[in-house]
Amino acid sequence: MDKKQQVHPEDDVGKRIMDLLVSLYEDQTGEKYEYELISTGEETA
């Protein structure tokens, strides 16, 4: 087996970017920022 882990950027890159942006936002403002990634097509009001 190849020891390299299979990476699927299309599955994870959006969440990684959002996590990074949220951590930067929290560091700058000291506030807690919450978000939801809509992936199922269902919208919450």
N, CA, C, O and CB atoms as a CASP TS submission, in Angstrom:
PFRMAT TS
TARGET T0000
AUTHOR 0000-0000-0000
METHOD Language model
MODEL 1
PARENT N/A
ATOM      1  N   MET     1       0.841  -1.214   0.000  1.00  0.00           N
ATOM      2  CA  MET     1       0.000   0.000   0.000  1.00  0.00           C
ATOM      3  C   MET     1       0.870   1.254   0.000  1.00  0.00           C
ATOM      4  O   MET     1       1.938   1.305   0.610  1.00  0.00           O
ATOM      5  CB  MET     1      -0.948   0.011   1.230  1.00  0.00           C
ATOM      6  N   ASP     2       0.377   2.243  -0.696  1.00  0.00           N
ATOM      7  CA  ASP     2       1.054   3.532  -0.698  1.00  0.00           C
ATOM      8  C   ASP     2       0.747   4.220   0.622  1.00  0.00           C
ATOM      9  O   ASP     2      -0.401   4.267   1.063  1.00  0.00           O
ATOM     10  CB  ASP     2       0.612   4.412  -1.916  1.00  0.00           C
ATOM     11  N   LYS     3       1.798   4.754   1.249  1.00  0.00           N
ATOM     12  CA  LYS     3       1.598   5.375   2.563  1.00  0.00           C
ATOM     13  C   LYS     3       0.962   6.748   2.471  1.00  0.00           C
ATOM     14  O   LYS     3       0.502   7.293   3.475  1.00  0.00           O
ATOM     15  CB  LYS     3       2.914   5.484   3.288  1.00  0.00           C
ATOM     16  N   LYS     4       0.932   7.313   1.265  1.00  0.00           N
ATOM     17  CA  LYS     4       0.322   8.631   1.109  1.00  0.00           C
ATOM     18  C   LYS     4      -1.181   8.521   1.318  1.00  0.00           C
ATOM     19  O   LYS     4      -1.827   7.599   0.820  1.00  0.00           O
ATOM     20  CB  LYS     4       0.636   9.228  -0.287  1.00  0.00           C
ATOM     21  N   GLN     5      -1.722   9.468   2.058  1.00  0.00           N
ATOM     22  CA  GLN     5      -3.148   9.478   2.311  1.00  0.00           C
ATOM     23  C   GLN     5      -3.870  10.073   1.108  1.00  0.00           C
ATOM     24  O   GLN     5      -3.457  11.094   0.560  1.00  0.00           O
ATOM     25  CB  GLN     5      -3.473  10.268   3.595  1.00  0.00           C
ATOM     26  N   GLN     6      -4.944   9.422   0.714  1.00  0.00           N
ATOM     27  CA  GLN     6      -5.740   9.968  -0.387  1.00  0.00           C
ATOM     28  C   GLN     6      -6.419  11.248   0.066  1.00  0.00           C
ATOM     29  O   GLN     6      -7.057  11.278   1.118  1.00  0.00           O
ATOM     30  CB  GLN     6      -6.790   8.939  -0.879  1.00  0.00           C
ATOM     31  N   VAL     7      -6.284  12.293  -0.714  1.00  0.00           N
ATOM     32  CA  VAL     7      -6.869  13.578  -0.373  1.00  0.00           C
ATOM     33  C   VAL     7      -7.854  13.961  -1.465  1.00  0.00           C
ATOM     34  O   VAL     7      -7.552  13.887  -2.656  1.00  0.00           O
ATOM     35  CB  VAL     7      -5.775  14.668  -0.196  1.00  0.00           C
ATOM     36  N   HIS     8      -9.039  14.371  -1.030  1.00  0.00           N
ATOM     37  CA  HIS     8     -10.058  14.816  -1.973  1.00  0.00           C
ATOM     38  C   HIS     8     -10.349  16.286  -1.687  1.00  0.00           C
ATOM     39  O   HIS     8     -11.220  16.595  -0.874  1.00  0.00           O
ATOM     40  CB  HIS     8     -11.363  13.944  -1.864  1.00  0.00           C
ATOM     41  N   PRO     9      -9.626  17.203  -2.348  1.00  0.00           N
ATOM     42  CA  PRO     9      -9.729  18.622  -2.015  1.00  0.00           C
ATOM     43  C   PRO     9     -11.152  19.154  -2.155  1.00  0.00           C
ATOM     44  O   PRO     9     -11.567  20.017  -1.382  1.00  0.00           O
ATOM     45  CB  PRO     9      -8.800  19.425  -2.895  1.00  0.00           C
ATOM     46  N   GLU    10     -11.895  18.651  -3.126  1.00  0.00           N
ATOM     47  CA  GLU    10     -13.239  19.184  -3.343  1.00  0.00           C
ATOM     48  C   GLU    10     -14.147  18.894  -2.161  1.00  0.00           C
ATOM     49  O   GLU    10     -15.150  19.581  -1.962  1.00  0.00           O
ATOM     50  CB  GLU    10     -13.843  18.603  -4.616  1.00  0.00           C
ATOM     51  N   ASP    11     -13.799  17.869  -1.365  1.00  0.00           N
ATOM     52  CA  ASP    11     -14.628  17.520  -0.215  1.00  0.00           C
ATOM     53  C   ASP    11     -14.278  18.364   1.010  1.00  0.00           C
ATOM     54  O   ASP    11     -15.132  18.610   1.862  1.00  0.00           O
ATOM     55  CB  ASP    11     -14.472  16.039   0.113  1.00  0.00           C
ATOM     56  N   ASP    12     -13.025  18.807   1.096  1.00  0.00           N
ATOM     57  CA  ASP    12     -12.532  19.344   2.361  1.00  0.00           C
ATOM     58  C   ASP    12     -12.037  20.784   2.283  1.00  0.00           C
ATOM     59  O   ASP    12     -11.959  21.468   3.304  1.00  0.00           O
ATOM     60  CB  ASP    12     -11.434  18.481   2.863  1.00  0.00           C
ATOM     61  N   VAL    13     -11.703  21.247   1.089  1.00  0.00           N
ATOM     62  CA  VAL    13     -11.033  22.545   0.991  1.00  0.00           C
ATOM     63  C   VAL    13     -11.941  23.680   1.445  1.00  0.00           C
ATOM     64  O   VAL    13     -11.471  24.635   2.065  1.00  0.00           O
ATOM     65  CB  VAL    13     -10.571  22.794  -0.439  1.00  0.00           C
ATOM     66  N   GLY    14     -13.231  23.591   1.146  1.00  0.00           N
ATOM     67  CA  GLY    14     -14.152  24.638   1.571  1.00  0.00           C
ATOM     68  C   GLY    14     -14.204  24.765   3.078  1.00  0.00           C
ATOM     69  O   GLY    14     -14.193  25.868   3.623  1.00  0.00           O
ATOM     70  N   LYS    15     -14.261  23.612   3.753  1.00  0.00           N
ATOM     71  CA  LYS    15     -14.314  23.631   5.212  1.00  0.00           C
ATOM     72  C   LYS    15     -13.000  24.152   5.783  1.00  0.00           C
ATOM     73  O   LYS    15     -12.998  24.908   6.754  1.00  0.00           O
ATOM     74  CB  LYS    15     -14.619  22.226   5.764  1.00  0.00           C
ATOM     75  N   ARG    16     -11.882  23.748   5.182  1.00  0.00           N
ATOM     76  CA  ARG    16     -10.585  24.230   5.662  1.00  0.00           C
ATOM     77  C   ARG    16     -10.490  25.742   5.542  1.00  0.00           C
ATOM     78  O   ARG    16     -10.018  26.419   6.455  1.00  0.00           O
ATOM     79  CB  ARG    16      -9.443  23.568   4.883  1.00  0.00           C
ATOM     80  N   ILE    17     -10.943  26.266   4.407  1.00  0.00           N
ATOM     81  CA  ILE    17     -10.893  27.711   4.197  1.00  0.00           C
ATOM     82  C   ILE    17     -11.793  28.420   5.203  1.00  0.00           C
ATOM     83  O   ILE    17     -11.400  29.427   5.792  1.00  0.00           O
ATOM     84  CB  ILE    17     -11.313  28.067   2.756  1.00  0.00           C
ATOM     85  N   MET    18     -13.001  27.893   5.398  1.00  0.00           N
ATOM     86  CA  MET    18     -13.914  28.524   6.352  1.00  0.00           C
ATOM     87  C   MET    18     -13.343  28.465   7.762  1.00  0.00           C
ATOM     88  O   MET    18     -13.437  29.439   8.509  1.00  0.00           O
ATOM     89  CB  MET    18     -15.293  27.848   6.311  1.00  0.00           C
ATOM     90  N   ASP    19     -12.750  27.328   8.134  1.00  0.00           N
ATOM     91  CA  ASP    19     -12.156  27.217   9.466  1.00  0.00           C
ATOM     92  C   ASP    19     -11.046  28.248   9.644  1.00  0.00           C
ATOM     93  O   ASP    19     -10.908  28.850  10.709  1.00  0.00           O
ATOM     94  CB  ASP    19     -11.607  25.797   9.698  1.00  0.00           C
ATOM     95  N   LEU    20     -10.256  28.444   8.586  1.00  0.00           N
ATOM     96  CA  LEU    20      -9.175  29.424   8.651  1.00  0.00           C
ATOM     97  C   LEU    20      -9.724  30.833   8.789  1.00  0.00           C
ATOM     98  O   LEU    20      -9.257  31.611   9.620  1.00  0.00           O
ATOM     99  CB  LEU    20      -8.290  29.327   7.412  1.00  0.00           C
ATOM    100  N   LEU    21     -10.721  31.158   7.969  1.00  0.00           N
ATOM    101  CA  LEU    21     -11.302  32.495   8.031  1.00  0.00           C
ATOM    102  C   LEU    21     -11.954  32.748   9.380  1.00  0.00           C
ATOM    103  O   LEU    21     -11.829  33.837   9.942  1.00  0.00           O
ATOM    104  CB  LEU    21     -12.320  32.683   6.914  1.00  0.00           C
ATOM    105  N   VAL    22     -12.648  31.748   9.897  1.00  0.00           N
ATOM    106  CA  VAL    22     -13.310  31.899  11.193  1.00  0.00           C
ATOM    107  C   VAL    22     -12.276  32.102  12.294  1.00  0.00           C
ATOM    108  O   VAL    22     -12.465  32.941  13.174  1.00  0.00           O
ATOM    109  CB  VAL    22     -14.189  30.670  11.502  1.00  0.00           C
ATOM    110  N   SER    23     -11.182  31.336  12.250  1.00  0.00           N
ATOM    111  CA  SER    23     -10.171  31.486  13.295  1.00  0.00           C
ATOM    112  C   SER    23      -9.522  32.865  13.221  1.00  0.00           C
ATOM    113  O   SER    23      -9.228  33.469  14.252  1.00  0.00           O
ATOM    114  CB  SER    23      -9.101  30.386  13.173  1.00  0.00           C
ATOM    115  N   LEU    24      -9.300  33.362  12.014  1.00  0.00           N
ATOM    116  CA  LEU    24      -8.748  34.704  11.862  1.00  0.00           C
ATOM    117  C   LEU    24      -9.720  35.754  12.377  1.00  0.00           C
ATOM    118  O   LEU    24      -9.324  36.698  13.060  1.00  0.00           O
ATOM    119  CB  LEU    24      -8.404  34.978  10.399  1.00  0.00           C
ATOM    120  N   TYR    25     -11.002  35.581  12.042  1.00  0.00           N
ATOM    121  CA  TYR    25     -12.039  36.516  12.498  1.00  0.00           C
ATOM    122  C   TYR    25     -12.101  36.544  14.011  1.00  0.00           C
ATOM    123  O   TYR    25     -12.174  37.613  14.617  1.00  0.00           O
ATOM    124  CB  TYR    25     -13.412  36.134  11.921  1.00  0.00           C
ATOM    125  N   GLU    26     -12.071  35.365  14.625  1.00  0.00           N
ATOM    126  CA  GLU    26     -12.156  35.288  16.080  1.00  0.00           C
ATOM    127  C   GLU    26     -10.924  35.911  16.726  1.00  0.00           C
ATOM    128  O   GLU    26     -11.024  36.566  17.764  1.00  0.00           O
ATOM    129  CB  GLU    26     -12.312  33.832  16.533  1.00  0.00           C
ATOM    130  N   ASP    27      -9.768  35.705  16.111  1.00  0.00           N
ATOM    131  CA  ASP    27      -8.549  36.301  16.661  1.00  0.00           C
ATOM    132  C   ASP    27      -8.616  37.825  16.599  1.00  0.00           C
ATOM    133  O   ASP    27      -8.159  38.505  17.518  1.00  0.00           O
ATOM    134  CB  ASP    27      -7.310  35.792  15.901  1.00  0.00           C
ATOM    135  N   GLN    28      -9.182  38.362  15.521  1.00  0.00           N
ATOM    136  CA  GLN    28      -9.218  39.807  15.344  1.00  0.00           C
ATOM    137  C   GLN    28     -10.278  40.469  16.214  1.00  0.00           C
ATOM    138  O   GLN    28     -10.062  41.566  16.730  1.00  0.00           O
ATOM    139  CB  GLN    28      -9.466  40.142  13.895  1.00  0.00           C
ATOM    140  N   THR    29     -11.417  39.812  16.379  1.00  0.00           N
ATOM    141  CA  THR    29     -12.553  40.462  17.029  1.00  0.00           C
ATOM    142  C   THR    29     -12.791  39.975  18.449  1.00  0.00           C
ATOM    143  O   THR    29     -13.423  40.663  19.250  1.00  0.00           O
ATOM    144  CB  THR    29     -13.792  40.245  16.219  1.00  0.00           C
ATOM    145  N   GLY    30     -12.281  38.779  18.763  1.00  0.00           N
ATOM    146  CA  GLY    30     -12.544  38.193  20.069  1.00  0.00           C
ATOM    147  C   GLY    30     -13.958  37.644  20.183  1.00  0.00           C
ATOM    148  O   GLY    30     -14.388  37.233  21.260  1.00  0.00           O
ATOM    149  N   GLU    31     -14.686  37.641  19.053  1.00  0.00           N
ATOM    150  CA  GLU    31     -16.044  37.123  19.061  1.00  0.00           C
ATOM    151  C   GLU    31     -16.067  35.708  18.497  1.00  0.00           C
ATOM    152  O   GLU    31     -15.160  35.277  17.785  1.00  0.00           O
ATOM    153  CB  GLU    31     -16.980  38.042  18.258  1.00  0.00           C
ATOM    154  N   LYS    32     -17.143  35.005  18.845  1.00  0.00           N
ATOM    155  CA  LYS    32     -17.315  33.664  18.322  1.00  0.00           C
ATOM    156  C   LYS    32     -18.166  33.735  17.070  1.00  0.00           C
ATOM    157  O   LYS    32     -19.278  34.264  17.089  1.00  0.00           O
ATOM    158  CB  LYS    32     -17.954  32.730  19.374  1.00  0.00           C
ATOM    159  N   TYR    33     -17.634  33.197  15.978  1.00  0.00           N
ATOM    160  CA  TYR    33     -18.352  33.236  14.713  1.00  0.00           C
ATOM    161  C   TYR    33     -18.807  31.831  14.370  1.00  0.00           C
ATOM    162  O   TYR    33     -18.005  30.899  14.322  1.00  0.00           O
ATOM    163  CB  TYR    33     -17.470  33.825  13.582  1.00  0.00           C
ATOM    164  N   GLU    34     -20.114  31.688  14.131  1.00  0.00           N
ATOM    165  CA  GLU    34     -20.642  30.370  13.792  1.00  0.00           C
ATOM    166  C   GLU    34     -21.177  30.385  12.371  1.00  0.00           C
ATOM    167  O   GLU    34     -21.729  31.382  11.907  1.00  0.00           O
ATOM    168  CB  GLU    34     -21.747  29.945  14.783  1.00  0.00           C
ATOM    169  N   TYR    35     -21.006  29.276  11.698  1.00  0.00           N
ATOM    170  CA  TYR    35     -21.467  29.191  10.324  1.00  0.00           C
ATOM    171  C   TYR    35     -21.905  27.767  10.035  1.00  0.00           C
ATOM    172  O   TYR    35     -21.537  26.828  10.741  1.00  0.00           O
ATOM    173  CB  TYR    35     -20.365  29.639   9.339  1.00  0.00           C
ATOM    174  N   GLU    36     -22.698  27.627   8.981  1.00  0.00           N
ATOM    175  CA  GLU    36     -23.100  26.307   8.529  1.00  0.00           C
ATOM    176  C   GLU    36     -22.769  26.201   7.047  1.00  0.00           C
ATOM    177  O   GLU    36     -23.030  27.122   6.273  1.00  0.00           O
ATOM    178  CB  GLU    36     -24.620  26.049   8.793  1.00  0.00           C
ATOM    179  N   LEU    37     -22.198  25.080   6.668  1.00  0.00           N
ATOM    180  CA  LEU    37     -21.983  24.828   5.255  1.00  0.00           C
ATOM    181  C   LEU    37     -23.206  24.108   4.720  1.00  0.00           C
ATOM    182  O   LEU    37     -23.568  23.033   5.198  1.00  0.00           O
ATOM    183  CB  LEU    37     -20.685  24.000   5.012  1.00  0.00           C
ATOM    184  N   ILE    38     -23.838  24.711   3.725  1.00  0.00           N
ATOM    185  CA  ILE    38     -25.026  24.096   3.145  1.00  0.00           C
ATOM    186  C   ILE    38     -24.583  23.180   2.014  1.00  0.00           C
ATOM    187  O   ILE    38     -24.155  23.641   0.956  1.00  0.00           O
ATOM    188  CB  ILE    38     -26.036  25.173   2.635  1.00  0.00           C
ATOM    189  N   SER    39     -24.692  21.880   2.253  1.00  0.00           N
ATOM    190  CA  SER    39     -24.239  20.927   1.260  1.00  0.00           C
ATOM    191  C   SER    39     -25.359  20.004   0.799  1.00  0.00           C
ATOM    192  O   SER    39     -25.215  19.289  -0.192  1.00  0.00           O
ATOM    193  CB  SER    39     -23.097  20.113   1.811  1.00  0.00           C
ATOM    194  N   THR    40     -26.478  20.022   1.522  1.00  0.00           N
ATOM    195  CA  THR    40     -27.562  19.106   1.209  1.00  0.00           C
ATOM    196  C   THR    40     -28.626  19.767   0.351  1.00  0.00           C
ATOM    197  O   THR    40     -29.513  19.092  -0.170  1.00  0.00           O
ATOM    198  CB  THR    40     -28.181  18.575   2.481  1.00  0.00           C
ATOM    199  N   GLY    41     -28.545  21.080   0.200  1.00  0.00           N
ATOM    200  CA  GLY    41     -29.539  21.803  -0.559  1.00  0.00           C
ATOM    201  C   GLY    41     -30.682  22.286   0.314  1.00  0.00           C
ATOM    202  O   GLY    41     -31.546  23.033  -0.144  1.00  0.00           O
ATOM    203  N   GLU    42     -30.690  21.865   1.563  1.00  0.00           N
ATOM    204  CA  GLU    42     -31.728  22.317   2.473  1.00  0.00           C
ATOM    205  C   GLU    42     -31.324  23.665   3.060  1.00  0.00           C
ATOM    206  O   GLU    42     -30.179  23.851   3.473  1.00  0.00           O
ATOM    207  CB  GLU    42     -31.977  21.276   3.595  1.00  0.00           C
ATOM    208  N   GLU    43     -32.266  24.601   3.093  1.00  0.00           N
ATOM    209  CA  GLU    43     -31.970  25.918   3.626  1.00  0.00           C
ATOM    210  C   GLU    43     -32.640  26.098   4.970  1.00  0.00           C
ATOM    211  O   GLU    43     -33.784  25.690   5.167  1.00  0.00           O
ATOM    212  CB  GLU    43     -32.415  27.009   2.658  1.00  0.00           C
ATOM    213  N   THR    44     -31.915  26.715   5.899  1.00  0.00           N
ATOM    214  CA  THR    44     -32.489  27.006   7.210  1.00  0.00           C
ATOM    215  C   THR    44     -32.721  28.492   7.319  1.00  0.00           C
ATOM    216  O   THR    44     -31.845  29.284   6.972  1.00  0.00           O
ATOM    217  CB  THR    44     -31.573  26.509   8.354  1.00  0.00           C
ATOM    218  N   ALA    45     -33.874  28.881   7.789  1.00  0.00           N
ATOM    219  CA  ALA    45     -34.226  30.295   7.893  1.00  0.00           C
ATOM    220  C   ALA    45     -33.422  30.963   9.002  1.00  0.00           C
ATOM    221  O   ALA    45     -33.578  32.159   9.244  1.00  0.00           O
ATOM    222  CB  ALA    45     -35.734  30.462   8.153  1.00  0.00           C
TER
END
